[in-house]
Amino acid sequence: MATTPSNNIWVRRQQCPCGDWKCYISYEGDADEASKASQLGKGEASSSSETMVFPHVGQVFKSDDDAYEYYSNFARKNGFSIRKERSKESRQLGVYKRELVCYCAGYAVSRKKAGAEHQRDRKSIRCGCDAKMFLTKEFVSGVPQWLVTLFSNVHNHELLEDDQVRLLPAYRKIHEADQERILLLSKAGFPVHRIVKVLELENGVSPGKLPFIEKDVRNFIHSRKKTVQENNALLSEKRENDILELLEACKTMKKEDEDFFYDYTKDEDDKVENIAWSCADSVRAYTVFGDVVTFDTTYRSITYGVLLGVWIGIDNQGNTILFGCVLLQDETSRSFAWALQTFIRFMKGRCPQTILTDLDSGVRSAITSELPNTKHVICIAHILSKVSSWISLPLGSRCAEFKSEFDTLYRLESIEDFERQWNQLVNQFGLSSDKHIALLFSYRASWALSYTRGYFLARMMTTGYSKSLDAFLKGLLSGQTCLRSFFEQVGIAANFRNQAGEKMQHMHIKTCMPIEEHATSILTPYAFNALQHEIVLSMQYATFEMANGSYLVRHHKKMEVERVVVWIPEDEQIHCSCKEFEFSGILCRHALRVLTVKNHFQLPEKYFPVRWRRESSLGSEDDRHIQSINGEWSQAYHSLTATLFTESSVTKERFDYVHRELTGILNHVRNMSSNNGVTLSLAPTPVVDARVMDVENGSECDSIVNSLQSKIEEHA
């Protein structure tokens, strides 16, 4: 009976930016498990059998399955395969004898039917080989074990070499990961020989080195054809119903919240083709943190056959934030262009300063047409995954060397140096005629650091953020049973009001430099940690003033790395050749070193970008006003309580007096009205105290505390 998948299955999208359907690009992380599962070949067999003891009479196994696996590994190592022959069993003992023989044991039995014509005369491989291993079950202290009672390794046929033995039927297996790929590619119209080629590229093996052959693939597809056809009919109906349900969910949400946005298109059959949506909190978050956006298009739903596009950003705490989602039926530049148009409309016409994407020609074309004034950056992580698949076969063992050289090339700062060394690299490895490498060079202005160093990326190219983004996407896509549940999951991920606000953590001072102390009161912990890292490293640099008034900054050990820093005191402007501030919004160690030398104890306000400040909040204006008042009240009351503690600790008489008066104040505050006015949380932790204070009555509390302090002084 045909069944549909229980979950909405999302997989890494497979595509090649060159546009050739014959190419197949896989992500290294996804291919690892499939590669391990697929390669049963000689590498694994060799490693497992290097320490294998030659089978012998008296050898003991815990079960007959263990014995079979052991003998099978031995057989593969020695150029043959085995099969189970006869067995004996009883009601009391179950199977108690097992015979394992060589695949050439015995003789073929003629199955020709009398009178039948044109029967195929297949030559049998059975030749009466006497190689075998007999097993008997015994009980030792009530525990069953299997004992080798007979072993013979005498063959009357030629044993096979390693590259031949893997083709024996016993060792030709299509594992589950490969089965899914075969069905997917077959459904896409790939012929069998092309499917085999794709799997070879995906698993990183040479042609003909898969643990199965074309015949096995053809037989597998034929056996699953009927099931696939039945599933397709059910899935087609499920897709239509679930997409309509998703559309209804969007309409319902719009009625409940006018600030929710959605849009969709229909195909020629009047069926929903593409659909995009963005929650109210996402739109509000974009107004604060929409300067840099990642448009991730790396996942596709197998269940629904749609491509997922997600717009993602980073807040001032370094957290991943969701701006919107789109589901597309195809991967054409037209579809991507519609998606970008819709997203910008959701965001009230405001375009991002920088957009980060995968290496995709369709996305690139759409950005060029729809976001002409936005800087486009291709994430280096996506490039590296594709480069690995492109060069694995042509370079073989030299792949690691190429990757190392490529990484050095990527980090060059001078455009002239990059282009010169690029030509040297492709000539060195013989890749000058490779179409993919040529395509990568044509996109260099969107990924090489020498071109993108001046683009603002808000620290979204760091390793830590890449891991955070990957975890965010996997959490968003896991365990979805239908599009409606996915829609709800997106709503939860975008509901920033339910998420924890700024993490209240103590920011440790490491250098006691005034610049560092000043930054603690302005930046969020996430941004402060980044700046603090640069402050600490700045102490390892020396400065040399040059004739033109600029400074040469050099590490005390790495003499070959120099930076030029220009300081304009009248405008309080500082510029470094590394362009770290333009890149991340955090001043670099080189600029900080010059400011320290020039006796600047605070950074100019312009070097505390709004997006990294504490007051940059995803809450409402009222929330931010409360936070501002909160800080002022907290500082005032901490000062008063510190003074009270100091004065009352002198004598026991003072302590008793303060304790008695404070108890009265506390009771007075508890009896105040808390129904009117703005409430404050003065607690130093994110947990809001249930006892809140009315701002309008705050002056009365101030007078009480001041009066108490005066009485303490008089009492002294």
N, C-alpha and C positions, 0 to 999 in steps of 0.2 A: 504493500500500500504506500502511495506517495505521501511524503510528509514535507512540511515547510520548516525552515529553520526557526528555532524557538526564539532566537535573539536577532536583533538588527546587527549584522556583522559588518564592522568597519575594517578595511585593510589599507595598507599603504598603497597609494596610487602609483601605478607603473607607467611611465611615459618617457620618451626621449625628446629633448628640446630640438633635435634636428628635424623632426617631423616625419621621419621614415618609419613606417609601421613595422618594418623588419627588425628594427633595433628594439632592444629590451633592456630597460634600466631597473635595477633592483637596489633597495637600500641595504647597506651592509648589515645593519642591525637586524633586519627582518630575514635576511638570507642565511644568517649564521645557523639558526636552528634547522632550517630546511636543508642546509648543506650537510650538517652533522647527521641528520636523519637519512639523507639520501646516500651518503657515501659509506656503504657497508664494506667497501672494497678492500683491497689488499692492505691498505694502511692499517685499518682496525684489526684485521685478521692477523697481520704480522705482529703487531704489538701485543695482542692477547696470547699468541702462541709462542713467543720467544721464550717464555719461561714454562711452556707446557711440557709436562712429563709424558713420555711415550706410553700410550695405553698398554696395560699389562694385566694378566690374570691376578685377581686378588684386590684390584683397585676398587675403592668404595666411593659411592655417590649418595647424596641425601635423597635423591629422587631419580626416576627414570628420565624426567625432562632434563635434569642437570647432566645426566650421562649422554643423552642425545645431543645437547648443545656442545658438550666437550668433544665428542666424537666428530660432530659436524665441523667444528673449528679445526680439528686435526686434519680432517679430510680436505678442507679448503686449502689449508697450508700445503698439503702434499699433492694437490692436483686432481682430486676427484670429489664426488659428493656421495651422500648416503641416503638411505630410505629405511623406513620401518618395515620389516618383513612380517614375521609371525609373532604372536603373543599367546600366552595362556593365562586364564583367570579362573577364579572360583568364588563362590558366594562369600566365604569367610575372609579370603585374602585379597579379593579383587584381582587385578593383573599382578601376577607374581613371576612371570618370565617374559623377557623381551629380546627379540632378535633384530639387530641393526646390521644392514648389509650394504655393500658397495652398490652404486647406481647401475653397474653393469652385471650384477649378480643374476643368476637364472637365465632363462631363455624366453623369447617372445612366443606367445601362443597365437596361432593363426586364427584370424577372425573373419576370413572370407566366407561369404554366403554362397551357397550352391546356386548356380545359374546367373549370378550377378555379373554384369559386364562393366568394363572400364573402371575397375577398382584400382585405387592407387596402391602401388606396391612399395610401402615405406620400409626402408631398411632399419631394423632394430639395433639399438646400441647394446642390448644385453648379449653377453658372450660367455656366461657361466663363470664370472669372476668369483673367487672364493674368499675375498677379503670380507671380514665380518667381526662383530663384537656381540657376544651373548651376555645377557644380564639376568640375575636372579634376585628376588626380594628375600631378605632375611630380617629377623627381628633380634635386636640386641638390647636387653633390658627393657623390652616392650617397645622399643623405638625402631621403626622400619628403616632399612637401608638397602641399597642396591649394590650387588657384588658382581664384578666382571668374572665370569666363569670360563669364557673362551675368547681368545683374540687372535686374529690372523690378519697380516698385512701383505699377503701374497696376491698380486694382481696379474692377470694374464692379458692386460691391455696397456697401452701407452698412457702415462699420466700427463696431465695438462700443465702448461705454464700458467703463471699468475694472470696474465692478460686474457687467457682462454677459459680458465676455470670459473671466472666470475660470470661467464655467459651460460653456464649450466642452469637448467630450470630451477634447481633447488636454491640458487643464490640470486635469481632475478626477482626482485621484489619492488613494487611501487609503494612507497610509504605514504602515509596519510597526507603529509604536507604536499607531496608531489601530486597526489590524486586530486586535491583541490585545485591546483594550478592547471592540471590537464583538463578538468571539466570546464574551468573558466575560459581557457584559451580555445577549447573546442567550441564552446558556445559563441565565442567571438568570431568563429569562422576560420581559425587557423588549421591548416592541414597537419597530418600527423608528423611529417618530417620537420615542419616548422616548429611544432610543439616541442619535439625532442631538442631542436637547436636552442629554443628559448630556455629550456630547463638546464641545458649544458652551460649556458651563459649565466643563468641565475645561480647555479650551484658552483660556478667557477671551476668546471672540469673540462678537460680536453674532449674534442669530438670522439664519440664512441666509448666514453669512459663512465657513462651512467650505469647504475646497477640494474638496468633493464634495457630492452631494445625496442625498436619501433613496433614489432609484432605485439609485444606486451601492452604498449600504449593503445594500439588499435583494438586489441581484445578487450581491454578495460573500458574503452569508450563504448564499444558495442554492447558490453554487458550492462552498462549504466544508461544506455540511450533511452530506453523506455521510461526509466525512473526520472531521468532528466526532463523528458518531455512532459510528464505528468506534473513534476514540480514547477516547471516553467508556467504551465497554465494556472496553477494555484498562486504562484508568485505574482503573475501579471495582475490577477484580480486583487491580491493583497496590496500591491503597490498602488493601484488606483484608489482603493478604499482608504488606505492609510494617508495618502497625500491629500485627499479630500478632507479627511478628518483633521489633518494638520492645518489646512486652510480654514476650517471652521473654528479651530482653536485660536487662530490669529484674529479672526473676526470677533470672537467672543472677548478676547483680551482687549481689542480696540474699544469695544463698548464699555469695558470696565475702566480703561485707562486711556485717555485721549492722547497721552504722550507716547503711547506704544505705536510703532510704525511697522508696516508690512507692505509688500507688493509682490505681484506674481505675473507671469506671462502664460499664454496658452498656445498650443501647437495647432496645426491645421485641422486636427480632429477634435478641437475644442477641449482638450485635456490639459490639465495643469502641467506646464513644462518646467519653469524655474520659479522658485519662491524664496524671498529674503525677508528677514525681520530683525528688529532691534528693540530692546526693552527701554523703558523710560530712564532707568538708572544708567544704562549704557550710554544714552545720548548725553545725559548730564555729566558723566565721567569723561566723555570725549571733549567737552568744553574745557576741561582742565588738563587732561593728559593725551589729547589727540594730536600732539605735535609729531609723534612717531607711531606708526601703525605697522604691524605685521599682518600681511594677507596670506594666511596659510591655506594651501590647497593640496595638501599631501595625503588626504584620506578620501576614500571612496566606499560607499556602502554596496556590498555584494548583494544584500537582500533586495534593495530598491534600485540598484543600478544608477545611483546619482552621485555626483561629485560634491563634496562638502567644502565650502569656503568659509573661513572664520577670520574676522578682523579682531586683532588682539593688541593690547598695549601694556604699558607698565606704569604703576602709580609711584608716588613719592616714597613708598615703603619698599619698593622693589617687587611688589606683588603683581602677578599676571591679572589683567582685567579684560573682560570680554566686551567688545563694542557691537558685534552683530554677527549674523550667520546667513549663509545662502546655500541653497541646494540647486545644482545645475545638472541638466540632462546630458550635456556634452562638454567638451573641453576646448571649444573654439574661441577665437579672440572675440567673436560677436557676443557669446555668452558672458565672457569675463567683462567685456565692456558694459553690458547691461548691469552686471553685478556692481561694478564700480560706480556707475551713474546712480543706481538706487541707493547705495551706501552714502554717497555724498549728499543726496537729497534727504536721507534720514538725518544726517548731521547738519542740516540747515545750510548747506552750501559751503561749509568750511572744509577745505582740503588739507590733508596732513602735510607737514613740512618734509617728511621722509617716509617712504613705504618700503618695507622689506618683504621679499618674496622668494619663492623657489626659482630654480633655473628652468623657466618655461617660456617658450616663444609666444604662446597665446596670451599669457598674462602680461608679458613685456609689451606686446603690441597694444593691448588694451590700456595699459598705463600711459604709454606714449600718447595715445589719442585722447584719453579722458582726464589725465592728470598731467598736463604738459609742464606745469610749474612745480611739480613734486619731484624731489630727488628719489631715484629708484636704486635700491641696493639689493643685490642678490646674496642671500646668506651663504657664507663660505662652507658651512656644514653640509648643505645640500649639494654644493659643487663637489666637495671632496667625495661624497658617496657616489656620484656619477663618474667622476674621474677614475675612481677605483675600478668600476665595472668596465670602463672604456679601455683601460690599459692592462687589465689583468691577463688577457690572452696574448696580445702582441709583445708585452714586456716580460711576462713570466716572473722569474726570480729578481728582476731589476725593478719591480714595482715599489719596494720599500725605498730604494735609492731615489726613484723619481718623486715619490711623495715628499721626501726630505728636501729635495731641491725645489719642489713646487712650493712648499711652505715658506722657504727662505725668499723665494720670488714674490710670494703674496705679500710679505711684510715690508718690502722695499718702499722707501718714501719718495724717491725720485722717479717721475714718469719716464725720463730718459733712461735711467738704469733699468727700469722694468722692461721696457721694450727691447733694449739691447740684450739683456739676459734671457728674455723669453726666446728670442731667436737662437741663442746658444743652447738653451734647454731642449727645444724641439729637434734641433740638429743632432745634439748629443745622443738622444734616444731614438732617433729615426722616426719622428712623428710629424714631420713637416707636411706630409700628404694626408694625415688623418683628419677627416671632416669634422669630428667632434672637437678635437683640439683647436682647429681653425675657428669653429663656432664660438668656443670659449674665449678665444683671443678677441673676436669681434665684439664680445660683451664685456670686455675688460674694464670699461669705464664704470660698470655697475658693481664690480666685486673686488678689484685690486685695491689695496689700501692706499697706494700712491695716488689713486683717483678719488677715493671716497673719504680720505682722512678728514677733510673739512666738513663732511656732512654730519648733522646732529642725529645721533642714534640713541641717546638716552640710556646708554649702557645695556642695550638690547642685543649686543653681539658678544657678550661675555659668556663664558662656559656655564657659569651658575645660572644665568637666565635661560640659556638653551635647555638645560636640564629641567628647570622649573616649567618652561613652556611645554616640553614633552610630557611631563607628568600631568600638567593641566589638561592637555588634549586627551591623554589616555583615560584620565578620570572622567572627562566629559563624555567619552564615547563608550565606556565600558558598561556592559549589562543592560543595553537598551533593547527592549522587546518590540518597539514600534516607533514610528516617527513622532507620535503624540508624547510618548515618554521621553524621547530625545528633546522635544520642545520644552517640556517641563524641566528637564535637567539644565537646559540652557538658561531658563528663567531663574533657576536657583543660582547658577554660576554668575549671573549678571546682577543679582540682587545685592548690591554693595551695602545697603543699609543693614542687612542681616549679618554682614561680615564684621569681624573685629576691626576696630579702628586702629589708630597708631599704636604700635606696640610700646608700652611703657617699659623701657629698659634703661638701666643706668649706663651712661656713656662714660667709660673710663678715660681719663686724661693720661696720655702716655708721655708727652713731652713737656707739659706745663708752659708751652709757648702761648702767648696772648692770642695769637690767631686761632689756635685750637680751642681755647676756652671760649672765645667769642662765637665760634661756629656751633658750639653745643646748644646755644639758645635759639639758633635760627634754623638749622638743618634737621631733617628727620634722622633717626638713628641709621637708616640705610645709607643715606647720602653722607652723613657725618663719617661713617666707617670708611667710605671710599676716600673722602678728603683726608681723614686721619692717616690712612695708609700712605698717601702722597706726602703728607707732612713729615712722617717718620723717615721716609726714604730721602726726603730733601736734604737731610743732615749728612748724607753721604756724598754730596756734590760740592764742588768748588766753583767759584765765580771769578771771571776775569773781565774787567771792564775794557771795552774796545774804544778806539778813537772816535767812532761815530756816536758814542753814548749807549750803544747796545751792550749786551753781556753775553759772554761765551760761558756756558755751563757744562761742566764735565764731571763724570763720575771719578772718584778718587782711584779706582782700579781700572775701569774700562775706559782707557784713554782714547780709544778710537771712536767712541760714541760722544758726539758733541751736539749741543743745542744752542740756538741763538735766541735770546730773550730780549725783547724791546720794551722798555718801560718809559711811559709818557706821563710824568708826574702831574703836569697841569690838568690833564684830563683823567687822571687815575686809571689809565689803560695799560694793560700788560699783554703782550703777545709772545707766544713761544712757537718755534718752528715745528714742534711735535704736534701742535693743534689738538691737544687732548681736551681742552676746554670746549672747543668747537665741536668735538666728537662726542663728549659725554656730559658736558655741563659741570664738570669738576676740574678745578685748577690743577695743573700738573706739578710735579715735584720741582721742575726747573724754574717755573714762575714763582713758586712759593719760596724757593731759595733766594731769588733776587729780592723779593719783598722783605724777607727777613734781614738780608744784608742792608737794605735801605731803611731799616728800623720802622717798618710798618707793623703795628700791633693788631690791626684789624683789616680784614679784606674789604675792599670797596663793595658797596651794595650790589653793583652790577654782576659781581661774581658769585652771588647767591641766587641762582635762577629760581623763578617762582615755582617751577614744577618740583624742585627739591626742598622747598621750605615746609616748615611744620604747618603753616596756615593753609597750604594747598590741600583742601579736604574734599572728599566726595560727598560730604553732607551739604545741607542747605545753608543759605546765608545766615539764618538764625542760629544754626548749629555752630558756625564759625564765630559768630558774635559771642555766643555763650562760652566757647573755648577761650576767647580773648579775655572776657571778664573773669573766667575761671582762673586763668593764670595770674591776673592781678590780685584777686582775693586770696589765692593760695599763698602768694609771696608775702602779702601783708600779715596774714594770720600765722604763717610759719615764723615770721619775725617776732610777733607778739608772744607766741607760745614759748619761743626760745628764751626771750627775756624773762618771762614769768618763771620758767624752770630755773634759770640761773639765780634770780633774786630769792625765790622761795626755798632754795636748797641751803641757804646760809644757816638757818636755825630750824628746830622742830616747830617752834611757835609760828614762824612764817609759813611753814609747810601746811600746818593744820588750818591756818587762816585761809590760804589759797585754796586748799581742798574744799573747805566749806563754801567759799564764795563761788567757785567754779561749778559746784554741784547745783547751786541756786541758778546760775546762768544757764546751765544745761536744761534744767527744768523749764526755765522761762522760754528758751528757744524752741523746745518741743511743743510748747503750748501756742506758739505763733501760728497764724494762718498760712497754709501752703497751697491755697486754691487759686490765688491771684498772683500775677507777676511771673517773672522768669525764674525757673529753678536752676540751681547750680549743683555740680558735683565737685566737692573740694577734696575728694579722696585721691591719694597719689597713685592709685591703681585703677585699671579700666572698670572695675566693679563699682557701680553707682550705689552710694549709701542710701538707704531707705529714708533717712532723716534729711530732708532738704530744707534750704533756707530761703526766705522771701527777700529779694533784693531791696524792695521798698523799705523793709524794716532793718536793713543792714546797718544804717547809721546808728540805730538804737543799740545794736550789738557792739558797734565800735565804741560808743560812749560808755557802755558797761565795762568793757575790757580796759579802756583808758582809766576809768574811775578806779577799777580794781588795782591797776598798776600804781596809781597815785596813793591809794590807801596802803599798799605794801611799803612804799617809800616812807610814808608818814609813820607807819608801824615800826619801821626800822629805827 
